[in-house]
Amino acid sequence: MQKVTAAVIVQNGKYLVAKRQAGGSLGKKWEFPGGKVEPGETPEQGLEREIKEEFAIKVKAKKFIGSHQFKNEDKEYELMAYFTDILSGTITLSVHDEIRWITIDEFDNFDFAESDRAIIKILKKTPDNFL
């Protein structure tokens, strides 16, 4: 099973979400940024590396939120989500078309990948515990 991570970055009560580029798996879907965990990495290390590669910012994975197992194109994944702080840098897009900062009430207005919807469900259950 491939382990993948998601960074839940919250600033001023708004969550950072990113829209995947067209083509490929889940093209044009919204997601929490993140990516695959490479062999020898902890999920936190993989998340921090992926965000640096994809957004050119330095982050620190903090509190574990939850996980969700799913299949995509006949491959099994486990998505692990972490609250993540931005430490430095300016967001530069490389593999996403767009980013937005949205409130928890705006999640339903975006076409999220199914795996990210599972994380949203966790966040909506007890939002006060996370902010």
C-alpha positions, 0 to 999 in steps of 0.5 A: 500500500502506498502511503501518501500525505496531506498538509492541512495548512490553516491561517486566519481560520482559512484552509489552503487548498490546491487544484490539480492540473488537467490530465493524469489522475484526479486532474482538475480536482481540489485537494490538500497539498501533499504527496507520496512518502518515499522509502526510508521517510517518515510520513512527516518527512515525506510531507515536508519534502513534497510541499517544498518540491511542489510549492517552494515553501518550507513547512513543518508537519505538526498534529496528526489529524487522521487517515483514510484508505482508498483505491485509485486506478487499481492501486491501494493508498493510505492518505495521512493528514497533518496540520502543517505550519508554513515556516518560510518562503513564498508559495510558487505553483509547479504541479497545481493550477491554482490555490485558494484559502477557504473557510470550513463552510466553503469546502462543499463548493469545491470538487475535492478528490474523494480521499480528501473528502474523508479528511474534510469529514474529520475536520467538520466533525470537531472544527474547534479542536483543530484551530 
